[in-house]
Each structure stands twice: as C-alpha cells, then as structure tokens.
Amino acid sequence: METTEAQKILAGIIQEAWKDARFKKALMEKPKATIEAFTGRTLQIPDGKTLVVCDQTDRQMLYLNIPPQTSLDDMELNEEQLEIIAGGNDAIISDPTAAFAALF
C-alpha cells in the first residue's frame, strides 16, 4: 500500500512533536497555525469545527476517545464508499488519515 501525502505530512508533524518540545507545545496551543507554518499550506477547517491536538505520549496513561454518535441524516459517502456499496462489497473502510487529508 502506497503512503499518501496526508500520511507523510501527519507522520512528519508527529515526529517533529516527538523531538521538539516547543513545537509540540505550539501544536497543542495553536494547532492550525502551527501545522500551516510547518507544512506551508493552508488548512481548511470546516465552519463550526475546531482542531484539537492531544498529547498522548505518557505511557502511564490509557486514553479513550469517545466519537460522536453517527446519524444517518448527517452521513455523506465518499466515492470509495459509494463504489463499495454499489459493488456489493462488504469491506470495512478505515483510513485514519482521511479526516486529516480533508483539511488541505
């Protein structure tokens, strides 16, 4: 599987946060501005949405992320999902960087 541009960018941001405490602090305090400065690209945060960066590097802590409940009224399928449904494929679609990629 080929690495996408969004995956490469996300990996670079994470690696920079691991090695530079000032970058990590800025990323958590002002994620949009910090990511834009790091990548040289503008993020397109949808209206009404906020980008939050959490530091989960403490190995003594376990984290639980509670996602929003899905509502069929709010669902919009992308091309890949429509293709799977149209083809009768029952594959699970899971790309952790999909939401991140949509910001550029």
PyMOL commands that place a pseudoatom at each C-alpha (Angstrom):
pseudoatom trace, name=CA, resn=MET, resi=1, chain=A, elem=C, hetatm=0, pos=[0.000, 0.000, 0.000]
pseudoatom trace, name=CA, resn=GLU, resi=2, chain=A, elem=C, hetatm=0, pos=[1.413, 3.365, -1.011]
pseudoatom trace, name=CA, resn=THR, resi=3, chain=A, elem=C, hetatm=0, pos=[1.781, 6.113, 1.588]
pseudoatom trace, name=CA, resn=THR, resi=4, chain=A, elem=C, hetatm=0, pos=[-0.462, 9.085, 0.844]
pseudoatom trace, name=CA, resn=GLU, resi=5, chain=A, elem=C, hetatm=0, pos=[0.659, 12.692, 1.042]
pseudoatom trace, name=CA, resn=ALA, resi=6, chain=A, elem=C, hetatm=0, pos=[-1.565, 13.235, 4.092]
pseudoatom trace, name=CA, resn=GLN, resi=7, chain=A, elem=C, hetatm=0, pos=[0.026, 10.251, 5.850]
pseudoatom trace, name=CA, resn=LYS, resi=8, chain=A, elem=C, hetatm=0, pos=[3.505, 11.654, 5.128]
pseudoatom trace, name=CA, resn=ILE, resi=9, chain=A, elem=C, hetatm=0, pos=[2.527, 15.096, 6.439]
pseudoatom trace, name=CA, resn=LEU, resi=10, chain=A, elem=C, hetatm=0, pos=[0.926, 13.644, 9.573]
pseudoatom trace, name=CA, resn=ALA, resi=11, chain=A, elem=C, hetatm=0, pos=[3.986, 11.451, 10.218]
pseudoatom trace, name=CA, resn=GLY, resi=12, chain=A, elem=C, hetatm=0, pos=[6.246, 14.496, 9.843]
pseudoatom trace, name=CA, resn=ILE, resi=13, chain=A, elem=C, hetatm=0, pos=[4.167, 16.522, 12.304]
pseudoatom trace, name=CA, resn=ILE, resi=14, chain=A, elem=C, hetatm=0, pos=[4.219, 13.698, 14.856]
pseudoatom trace, name=CA, resn=GLN, resi=15, chain=A, elem=C, hetatm=0, pos=[7.974, 13.164, 14.503]
pseudoatom trace, name=CA, resn=GLU, resi=16, chain=A, elem=C, hetatm=0, pos=[8.618, 16.891, 14.906]
pseudoatom trace, name=CA, resn=ALA, resi=17, chain=A, elem=C, hetatm=0, pos=[6.464, 16.927, 18.063]
pseudoatom trace, name=CA, resn=TRP, resi=18, chain=A, elem=C, hetatm=0, pos=[8.418, 13.968, 19.461]
pseudoatom trace, name=CA, resn=LYS, resi=19, chain=A, elem=C, hetatm=0, pos=[11.769, 15.676, 19.002]
pseudoatom trace, name=CA, resn=ASP, resi=20, chain=A, elem=C, hetatm=0, pos=[10.907, 19.347, 19.664]
pseudoatom trace, name=CA, resn=ALA, resi=21, chain=A, elem=C, hetatm=0, pos=[9.057, 20.179, 22.893]
pseudoatom trace, name=CA, resn=ARG, resi=22, chain=A, elem=C, hetatm=0, pos=[8.421, 23.770, 21.761]
pseudoatom trace, name=CA, resn=PHE, resi=23, chain=A, elem=C, hetatm=0, pos=[6.823, 22.551, 18.540]
pseudoatom trace, name=CA, resn=LYS, resi=24, chain=A, elem=C, hetatm=0, pos=[4.631, 20.094, 20.488]
pseudoatom trace, name=CA, resn=LYS, resi=25, chain=A, elem=C, hetatm=0, pos=[3.531, 22.859, 22.874]
pseudoatom trace, name=CA, resn=ALA, resi=26, chain=A, elem=C, hetatm=0, pos=[2.700, 25.179, 19.958]
pseudoatom trace, name=CA, resn=LEU, resi=27, chain=A, elem=C, hetatm=0, pos=[0.879, 22.339, 18.180]
pseudoatom trace, name=CA, resn=MET, resi=28, chain=A, elem=C, hetatm=0, pos=[-1.346, 21.789, 21.210]
pseudoatom trace, name=CA, resn=GLU, resi=29, chain=A, elem=C, hetatm=0, pos=[-1.952, 25.509, 21.841]
pseudoatom trace, name=CA, resn=LYS, resi=30, chain=A, elem=C, hetatm=0, pos=[-2.417, 26.686, 18.236]
pseudoatom trace, name=CA, resn=PRO, resi=31, chain=A, elem=C, hetatm=0, pos=[-2.753, 23.585, 16.050]
pseudoatom trace, name=CA, resn=LYS, resi=32, chain=A, elem=C, hetatm=0, pos=[-3.964, 25.272, 12.859]
pseudoatom trace, name=CA, resn=ALA, resi=33, chain=A, elem=C, hetatm=0, pos=[-1.288, 27.974, 12.807]
pseudoatom trace, name=CA, resn=THR, resi=34, chain=A, elem=C, hetatm=0, pos=[1.457, 25.509, 13.785]
pseudoatom trace, name=CA, resn=ILE, resi=35, chain=A, elem=C, hetatm=0, pos=[0.510, 22.967, 11.118]
pseudoatom trace, name=CA, resn=GLU, resi=36, chain=A, elem=C, hetatm=0, pos=[0.255, 25.702, 8.494]
pseudoatom trace, name=CA, resn=ALA, resi=37, chain=A, elem=C, hetatm=0, pos=[3.702, 27.027, 9.430]
pseudoatom trace, name=CA, resn=PHE, resi=38, chain=A, elem=C, hetatm=0, pos=[5.163, 23.505, 9.381]
pseudoatom trace, name=CA, resn=THR, resi=39, chain=A, elem=C, hetatm=0, pos=[3.636, 22.473, 6.045]
pseudoatom trace, name=CA, resn=GLY, resi=40, chain=A, elem=C, hetatm=0, pos=[3.494, 25.829, 4.286]
pseudoatom trace, name=CA, resn=ARG, resi=41, chain=A, elem=C, hetatm=0, pos=[-0.093, 25.023, 3.357]
pseudoatom trace, name=CA, resn=THR, resi=42, chain=A, elem=C, hetatm=0, pos=[-3.438, 26.439, 4.445]
pseudoatom trace, name=CA, resn=LEU, resi=43, chain=A, elem=C, hetatm=0, pos=[-5.766, 24.167, 6.409]
pseudoatom trace, name=CA, resn=GLN, resi=44, chain=A, elem=C, hetatm=0, pos=[-9.441, 24.282, 5.517]
pseudoatom trace, name=CA, resn=ILE, resi=45, chain=A, elem=C, hetatm=0, pos=[-11.211, 23.789, 8.836]
pseudoatom trace, name=CA, resn=PRO, resi=46, chain=A, elem=C, hetatm=0, pos=[-14.961, 23.448, 8.179]
pseudoatom trace, name=CA, resn=ASP, resi=47, chain=A, elem=C, hetatm=0, pos=[-17.187, 26.082, 9.763]
pseudoatom trace, name=CA, resn=GLY, resi=48, chain=A, elem=C, hetatm=0, pos=[-18.256, 25.095, 13.238]
pseudoatom trace, name=CA, resn=LYS, resi=49, chain=A, elem=C, hetatm=0, pos=[-15.333, 22.668, 13.681]
pseudoatom trace, name=CA, resn=THR, resi=50, chain=A, elem=C, hetatm=0, pos=[-12.300, 23.002, 15.951]
pseudoatom trace, name=CA, resn=LEU, resi=51, chain=A, elem=C, hetatm=0, pos=[-8.988, 21.192, 15.503]
pseudoatom trace, name=CA, resn=VAL, resi=52, chain=A, elem=C, hetatm=0, pos=[-7.769, 19.747, 18.823]
pseudoatom trace, name=CA, resn=VAL, resi=53, chain=A, elem=C, hetatm=0, pos=[-4.350, 18.171, 19.369]
pseudoatom trace, name=CA, resn=CYS, resi=54, chain=A, elem=C, hetatm=0, pos=[-3.888, 15.987, 22.451]
pseudoatom trace, name=CA, resn=ASP, resi=55, chain=A, elem=C, hetatm=0, pos=[-0.567, 14.786, 23.841]
pseudoatom trace, name=CA, resn=GLN, resi=56, chain=A, elem=C, hetatm=0, pos=[-0.834, 11.045, 24.354]
pseudoatom trace, name=CA, resn=THR, resi=57, chain=A, elem=C, hetatm=0, pos=[2.878, 10.370, 24.854]
pseudoatom trace, name=CA, resn=ASP, resi=58, chain=A, elem=C, hetatm=0, pos=[2.629, 9.498, 28.559]
pseudoatom trace, name=CA, resn=ARG, resi=59, chain=A, elem=C, hetatm=0, pos=[2.920, 5.709, 28.582]
pseudoatom trace, name=CA, resn=GLN, resi=60, chain=A, elem=C, hetatm=0, pos=[1.420, 5.568, 32.071]
pseudoatom trace, name=CA, resn=MET, resi=61, chain=A, elem=C, hetatm=0, pos=[-1.910, 6.838, 30.777]
pseudoatom trace, name=CA, resn=LEU, resi=62, chain=A, elem=C, hetatm=0, pos=[-4.565, 4.985, 28.799]
pseudoatom trace, name=CA, resn=TYR, resi=63, chain=A, elem=C, hetatm=0, pos=[-6.760, 7.107, 26.565]
pseudoatom trace, name=CA, resn=LEU, resi=64, chain=A, elem=C, hetatm=0, pos=[-10.322, 6.565, 25.487]
pseudoatom trace, name=CA, resn=ASN, resi=65, chain=A, elem=C, hetatm=0, pos=[-11.708, 8.640, 22.645]
pseudoatom trace, name=CA, resn=ILE, resi=66, chain=A, elem=C, hetatm=0, pos=[-15.479, 8.869, 22.592]
pseudoatom trace, name=CA, resn=PRO, resi=67, chain=A, elem=C, hetatm=0, pos=[-16.509, 9.537, 18.982]
pseudoatom trace, name=CA, resn=PRO, resi=68, chain=A, elem=C, hetatm=0, pos=[-19.731, 11.310, 18.099]
pseudoatom trace, name=CA, resn=GLN, resi=69, chain=A, elem=C, hetatm=0, pos=[-22.806, 9.191, 17.526]
pseudoatom trace, name=CA, resn=THR, resi=70, chain=A, elem=C, hetatm=0, pos=[-23.437, 8.613, 13.871]
pseudoatom trace, name=CA, resn=SER, resi=71, chain=A, elem=C, hetatm=0, pos=[-26.622, 9.924, 12.396]
pseudoatom trace, name=CA, resn=LEU, resi=72, chain=A, elem=C, hetatm=0, pos=[-27.851, 8.668, 9.051]
pseudoatom trace, name=CA, resn=ASP, resi=73, chain=A, elem=C, hetatm=0, pos=[-29.166, 12.178, 8.389]
pseudoatom trace, name=CA, resn=ASP, resi=74, chain=A, elem=C, hetatm=0, pos=[-25.628, 13.591, 8.565]
pseudoatom trace, name=CA, resn=MET, resi=75, chain=A, elem=C, hetatm=0, pos=[-23.870, 10.874, 6.572]
pseudoatom trace, name=CA, resn=GLU, resi=76, chain=A, elem=C, hetatm=0, pos=[-22.345, 11.666, 3.231]
pseudoatom trace, name=CA, resn=LEU, resi=77, chain=A, elem=C, hetatm=0, pos=[-20.492, 8.895, 1.437]
pseudoatom trace, name=CA, resn=ASN, resi=78, chain=A, elem=C, hetatm=0, pos=[-17.266, 9.497, -0.474]
pseudoatom trace, name=CA, resn=GLU, resi=79, chain=A, elem=C, hetatm=0, pos=[-16.530, 7.938, -3.871]
pseudoatom trace, name=CA, resn=GLU, resi=80, chain=A, elem=C, hetatm=0, pos=[-14.754, 4.895, -2.387]
pseudoatom trace, name=CA, resn=GLN, resi=81, chain=A, elem=C, hetatm=0, pos=[-17.657, 4.159, -0.061]
pseudoatom trace, name=CA, resn=LEU, resi=82, chain=A, elem=C, hetatm=0, pos=[-20.207, 4.545, -2.867]
pseudoatom trace, name=CA, resn=GLU, resi=83, chain=A, elem=C, hetatm=0, pos=[-18.148, 2.198, -5.047]
pseudoatom trace, name=CA, resn=ILE, resi=84, chain=A, elem=C, hetatm=0, pos=[-18.106, -0.470, -2.325]
pseudoatom trace, name=CA, resn=ILE, resi=85, chain=A, elem=C, hetatm=0, pos=[-21.843, -0.207, -1.770]
pseudoatom trace, name=CA, resn=ALA, resi=86, chain=A, elem=C, hetatm=0, pos=[-22.627, -0.246, -5.491]
pseudoatom trace, name=CA, resn=GLY, resi=87, chain=A, elem=C, hetatm=0, pos=[-20.391, -3.289, -5.977]
pseudoatom trace, name=CA, resn=GLY, resi=88, chain=A, elem=C, hetatm=0, pos=[-21.924, -5.171, -3.067]
pseudoatom trace, name=CA, resn=ASN, resi=89, chain=A, elem=C, hetatm=0, pos=[-18.571, -5.388, -1.299]
pseudoatom trace, name=CA, resn=ASP, resi=90, chain=A, elem=C, hetatm=0, pos=[-18.816, -5.651, 2.465]
pseudoatom trace, name=CA, resn=ALA, resi=91, chain=A, elem=C, hetatm=0, pos=[-15.299, -4.323, 3.144]
pseudoatom trace, name=CA, resn=ILE, resi=92, chain=A, elem=C, hetatm=0, pos=[-14.774, -2.018, 6.086]
pseudoatom trace, name=CA, resn=ILE, resi=93, chain=A, elem=C, hetatm=0, pos=[-13.468, 1.419, 5.159]
pseudoatom trace, name=CA, resn=SER, resi=94, chain=A, elem=C, hetatm=0, pos=[-10.926, 2.679, 7.630]
pseudoatom trace, name=CA, resn=ASP, resi=95, chain=A, elem=C, hetatm=0, pos=[-8.330, 5.336, 6.877]
pseudoatom trace, name=CA, resn=PRO, resi=96, chain=A, elem=C, hetatm=0, pos=[-7.143, 7.155, 9.991]
pseudoatom trace, name=CA, resn=THR, resi=97, chain=A, elem=C, hetatm=0, pos=[-5.696, 9.989, 7.919]
pseudoatom trace, name=CA, resn=ALA, resi=98, chain=A, elem=C, hetatm=0, pos=[-8.821, 10.581, 5.829]
pseudoatom trace, name=CA, resn=ALA, resi=99, chain=A, elem=C, hetatm=0, pos=[-10.126, 13.317, 8.112]
pseudoatom trace, name=CA, resn=PHE, resi=100, chain=A, elem=C, hetatm=0, pos=[-6.664, 14.908, 8.236]
pseudoatom trace, name=CA, resn=ALA, resi=101, chain=A, elem=C, hetatm=0, pos=[-6.307, 14.805, 4.443]
pseudoatom trace, name=CA, resn=ALA, resi=102, chain=A, elem=C, hetatm=0, pos=[-9.619, 16.576, 4.039]
pseudoatom trace, name=CA, resn=LEU, resi=103, chain=A, elem=C, hetatm=0, pos=[-8.203, 19.633, 5.827]
pseudoatom trace, name=CA, resn=PHE, resi=104, chain=A, elem=C, hetatm=0, pos=[-5.864, 20.512, 2.945]
for i in range(1, 104): cmd.bond("trace and resi %d" % i, "trace and resi %d" % (i + 1))
show_as sticks, trace
zoom trace
